Amino acid sequence: MTHGRTFPFRTKVTPYKILVSEIMLQQTQAHRVSEKFINFIRNFPDFQTLSKASLEDILKEWQGLGYNRRAVALKKIAEMIINNYNGKLPESIEELKSFPQIGHNTASSIVAFAFNKPTIFIETNIRIVYIYFFFHTKKNVSDKEILPLVEETVDKKNPREWYYALMDYGVMLKKKFPDLNKRSSHYRKQSPFKGSNRQIRGLILKNLIEKNILKEAELMKTLINITKQKLRKILDQLEKEGFIERKGTVVRILKQ
């Protein structure tokens, strides 16, 4: 593409790199992913390395991307691919959907970008392009209305470049017409990050990565305006999701 955006996950494409980037790109802007992707791939260059890496090391490289459960999912996916697929990423959408953190759109985008196969999916910037061209005045446009148009127009010979071009064009449209996305029935205004459980979870993991082991009382001192009850509730969630392990009031990143 002559005028396309340049990202490290678009060059020297491999199925592994596409999987990592697509999980990273969930709910995170491309420029932020671009900054973290290079170091992540440098430290974990393939499925084998990632599957054997400690969760602590993976989370350390993940810092700054948010939604840390995606990092846990990536490790689990790498283990599944090594153990069940001879180290090769499957090309089937249905098989990919059986992996954690991968739904239909992510599975379809992985197949399109990793294997250059024509699949049908929608993400924010693609949605904007179709709303702009086919729904000039309509509000509350659903993805069900857009999907047949995507299917009819997808480039079957080179879907990878087609989708890259669509997304890049959508970014340009979003800057020029910032209200376009609000005409989608799937538009949701993001809730404030400051003071949210998501922020507290991130701070807890960051402190545990830095200090290795902390007591609940020590964690309390690093967090602002949080009750012991709320802290324990969040720790319960992190333990259930496979992030941490606890012994009494002592907390650490889960050792695997």
N, C-alpha and C positions, 0 to 999 in steps of 0.2 A: 504494500500500500504506500502511495506517495505521501499522503497527508495524515496517515494514522498515528496514533499515540505509540510511544515506544516504552515497553516494559520488559524487564528481564525474563518474565515468565512467557513472553511471546517469542523469544529467540531460542534456538537449539532445543526445540520442543521435545520432551519425553513424557510418557504417561505419568511417571512419578512427579515430575515438576508441575504438570497440569493438575494432578490431584491436590498437591500441596497448595497451589495458588488458588484453586477453586474453593477449598475449605477456608483459606485465609480471607478470600473476597466476600464471604458471607457476612453481611452487615458491617463491612469495613471498606473504606474508600481505596481505590486502586493505588493512589500515590503513597498511602501509608503501607499498603501491602508490599509495594515495590521496594521500600526502604528495608523492610524486615526479611523479605524473601531471599535476598542474596546471601545473607549471613546464615539463615536457616538451612539453605541448600548446601552451603559450605560445610556446616557442622553435621548435617544429616543428608548426605548425598544420594542415598537410595533407601529402598524399603528395608533392607537388611539392617543398615545402620540405625534407622529410626526405630525399628522394632526392638532393638537391643538397648537403646538409649534409656536412661532413667527419666522418669516423669519430671523430676526436678530440673534436669538439664534442658528438657524440651520446654518447660514453662519459663525457664530463664531466657531462652531465645524468643519466646512468644510475647514477653513483656512489651506492652505498648499497643498490642493488637486488640486486647479486650476479648470478651466472650471466651474465657479460657477453656470451657468444656470442649471447644473445637480442637484444642491441642491434645486433650485426652482422647478424643475420637480419632485423631490422626494416628496416634500411637497404636490404638486398637485396630485400626484399619491395616496398618503396616504389619501387625502381628498376624492378622487374618490372611493377608495376601501371601506372606511367607509360609504360613502353616497349611493353607488350603488351596492356594493357587500357584504354587511353585514359583513364587516371587514375581508373578506377572499380573498386572492390573487387568481384570476382565473387561471385555468390550461390550458386554450386555448391560443395558439400562436396568433391567430387573435385578441382575446380580449386584450391581452397584448400589441399588436402593436397599439392599439387605445390610449394607454397612452403616455404622452409626453416623449420624449427622448428615446423611445424604438422602435427599428427597428427589422427586422426579426432575425438577429443574436443574439441580446440581448434577445429577447422574447424566442428564441429557447434554449439559454443557461440557462435562468431562469427555463424553464420547465424541462430541463435535470437535473439541480442541485437541484432544490427545490422539484421536484416530482419524480425524477429518471425515467423519461420517455424518450425513445429513440427519439431524435430529430436530425436534421441535421443542423450544422452550422460550420462556420470557424472563427477563430481569428488568430492573428499573429503567435503564437507558434504552433498551429495545422497546419497551412499553411506550416510552415517550415518542419514539419515531412513528409508531403506528397510530398513536392518538393524534399526532400532528398532521399526518397525511390522510387519515381515513375517518377521523371523528372531529371535524372542524369546530363544531359548537356543542357537541354532546357532552354531558357530564355523567359522572358515575359509570365510566366505561369499564366493563369487566374483562378479565383475561379470557373468559370464554368467547367473548366477541372478537378478541384480537387473535387468538390461536389459529383459527382457520386462515387468516391472512398471512400469518407467519408460515404456515404449512404450504400455502400456495406460492409464496415468493422466495422461499429458501433456495439458495444456490446449491444444487445437489452435487456439483462437481468440486466445489471448493468451499464447503460450509464454514470452515475455520476462518478464512479471510472475510467471508460474508458477515459472519456474526461480529468479528472484530470491527468491521466497518460500520455496522449498525450501531454498536455500542458507542463508538467514537462520535458518530453523528448525533446520537442521543445526548451525549455530554455537551456538544456544541449547542443543541437546541435548548437544553436545560438552562444554560447560561443566558441565552437570548430570550427565552420565554420561561421564566422561573415558575410560573403557575401551571404549566402543562401537567406536571405530575399530580397535581391536586384534582385533576379531572378523572383520575383513575379511582374506581371503587375500592381499590386495595391500598389507597394512600392512608398512611397513619402518621400523625405527628409524633416524633420521638419524644419520650418522656425525659425530663431532666436527669442528667447523669450524676450531678453533685448531690451527695447525700443518699443516693439510691443503694439498694442492696447490691447491685452490680459493682458500684464503686467500692463498697465495703469488702466484698468478696475479693476484688482485685488487690486491695491494700493488704488484706490478710495473707494472700498468697505471696505478694511481693515481700512482706516482712519475713515470712517463713523461708523463702528462697535466700534472703540475705543472712538470716540468723540461724537457719537450719532447724533449731528446736526452740519453741517458746511456750511459756505457760500462759494460760488464759488471762491471768492478771497482767502479764507483760503485754499481751495483745491489746488489752483494754486501754493501756496507756498510749498506744500508738494510734488509736481510733478516737475520733471526736464525737461527742454526743451519742454514745451507744450504750444501751443498758446491757447488763450481764445476760438477761433473758434473750435479748435480740442477738447478741454475740453467739450464744450457745445454739440458737435456732439456725443461724447461718453456718456454724461449724457442723451441725448435724447434716445440713444439705451438702456441704463440701465433702463430708465423709461418705455420705450415701452415693455421691457422684464419682467417687474414686480419686479425689484430689489429695485428701489428708488421712492420717491415722492418729488416733488419740489413745493415751494411756493416762487415765485419771484426768488431770487438768493440763497435761503436757500434750502439745500439738506439734506435728511435723508433716512435711510432704510425704505422701505414701511411697514407701520403698518397695520396688517390684523386682 
